[in-house]
Amino acid sequence: MASKKGRGDQPFVPVSKDKQREAERKFCGFKWVTKGQTMPNSNGNFLMECKLCGQGFQGSQTKAAQHFTIKNNCPKIFVEQMAEIWNKTKYGFDPSHARKIMDFLKSRGLRDNRCGSGREPAGNVEFEDSEEERRAVEVGDDDGESDAEDMEVRREVE
């Protein structure tokens, strides 16, 4: 049975499948966290349970994200899962995770959406831009489409 840490004696009651899918559309990390009932007198916070490690906790979507992004994060998460959160959200990651994620994306030839979108990378990690990317920024070459609109992990086009 999952730990009740952070939720007292409150039993965990998962939301309906429709509400779980809705949560997953809002934040990809809910693929690995089961959303539970909203807690009374808690400003809309709800119970959650990690599908990977079984830890139970109370909070919001931000708390769910922190379970995967902080230094002592979920012990069962894989770098592929962290990379998905990295590329689909703006949540900050501990610098040690940021480096692993960037190395993973580079090794797989996957695009780092944070690097190309104009957002600062988490953890003040420096990126090496290609000469073509630097020239495009210098001359303001912008096709008007935002990289943030397409947050899917995808292969870079050579």
C-alpha positions in Angstrom: 0.0 0.0 0.0 1.2 3.5 -0.8 2.6 5.8 1.9 0.2 8.3 3.4 2.9 10.9 3.9 1.5 14.4 3.6 -2.2 13.4 3.7 -2.8 12.4 7.3 -5.5 9.8 7.8 -7.5 10.7 4.7 -8.2 7.7 2.4 -7.2 8.1 -1.2 -10.1 8.1 -3.6 -9.0 8.4 -7.3 -10.9 10.8 -9.6 -12.9 9.4 -12.5 -11.1 8.3 -15.7 -12.4 11.3 -17.5 -11.1 13.7 -14.8 -7.7 11.8 -14.9 -7.5 12.2 -18.7 -8.4 15.9 -18.3 -5.5 16.3 -15.7 -3.1 14.5 -18.1 -4.1 17.0 -20.9 -3.2 19.9 -18.7 0.1 18.4 -17.4 1.8 15.4 -18.9 3.2 14.4 -15.5 -0.3 13.2 -14.5 0.5 10.1 -16.7 2.6 9.0 -13.7 0.5 10.5 -10.9 -3.1 9.5 -10.1 -5.2 12.5 -9.1 -7.4 12.0 -6.1 -10.2 13.8 -4.4 -10.1 17.5 -3.6 -9.4 18.1 0.1 -11.9 20.2 2.1 -10.7 23.6 3.3 -7.5 23.3 1.2 -7.8 26.0 -1.4 -8.5 23.4 -4.1 -5.6 21.1 -3.2 -6.2 17.4 -3.9 -4.7 14.0 -3.0 -2.3 12.4 -5.4 -0.5 9.1 -5.6 2.6 8.5 -7.8 2.1 5.5 -10.1 5.9 4.9 -10.2 7.0 4.9 -6.6 3.6 4.7 -4.7 4.2 7.9 -2.7 1.0 9.7 -1.7 0.9 13.5 -1.2 -1.4 16.4 -1.1 -1.2 19.6 -3.3 -1.7 20.9 -6.7 -0.4 20.3 -10.2 2.8 22.2 -9.1 3.3 19.7 -6.3 2.9 16.8 -8.8 5.6 18.4 -11.0 7.9 19.0 -8.1 7.7 15.2 -7.3 9.6 14.7 -10.6 11.8 17.9 -10.9 13.4 18.6 -7.5 16.8 17.3 -6.5 15.5 14.3 -4.4 12.8 13.5 -6.9 10.8 10.3 -7.5 13.3 7.5 -7.3 11.5 5.5 -10.0 11.3 8.1 -12.8 13.3 7.6 -15.9 15.2 10.3 -17.8 12.8 9.8 -20.8 9.9 10.8 -18.5 11.8 13.8 -17.2 12.6 14.9 -20.8 8.9 14.8 -21.7 8.1 17.1 -18.7 11.1 19.3 -19.7 9.9 19.7 -23.3 6.2 20.1 -22.6 6.2 22.4 -19.6 8.0 25.4 -18.1 8.6 23.8 -14.7 12.1 24.4 -13.3 14.4 21.4 -12.8 17.2 20.9 -10.4 20.5 21.6 -12.3 21.6 18.0 -11.9 18.5 16.8 -13.7 18.7 19.5 -16.3 22.1 18.3 -17.4 21.0 14.6 -17.6 17.9 15.6 -19.6 19.9 17.7 -22.1 22.5 14.9 -22.5 19.6 12.4 -23.1 18.0 14.6 -25.7 21.2 15.2 -27.5 22.2 11.5 -27.5 18.8 10.6 -29.0 18.9 13.4 -31.6 15.8 14.9 -30.0 15.0 18.6 -29.9 15.4 20.5 -26.7 12.3 22.8 -26.8 13.6 24.9 -24.0 16.8 25.8 -25.8 15.0 26.9 -29.0 12.0 28.7 -27.5 13.8 31.7 -26.0 13.2 30.5 -22.4 16.1 30.4 -20.1 17.2 26.9 -19.3 16.7 25.7 -15.7 19.7 25.7 -13.5 21.6 28.4 -15.5 23.1 25.7 -17.7 24.8 27.0 -20.8 23.8 25.7 -24.3 25.9 25.5 -27.4 23.9 27.1 -30.2 24.8 26.3 -33.8 26.1 29.0 -36.0 22.9 29.0 -38.0 20.8 29.5 -34.8 23.0 32.4 -33.7 22.7 34.1 -37.1 18.9 33.7 -37.1 18.7 35.4 -33.7 21.1 38.2 -34.7 19.1 39.1 -37.8 15.7 38.4 -36.2 14.8 35.6 -38.5 11.5 34.5 -37.2 8.7 32.7 -39.1 6.1 33.9 -36.6 5.5 30.5 -35.2 6.3 29.8 -31.6 8.3 26.8 -30.6 6.2 26.8 -27.4 3.1 25.8 -29.4 4.5 22.5 -30.3 5.9 21.0 -27.1 6.2 17.4 -28.3 9.5 15.7 -28.1 10.5 15.4 -31.7 13.5 14.7 -33.9 15.5 17.7 -35.1 15.5 18.3 -38.8 19.0 18.5 -40.1 
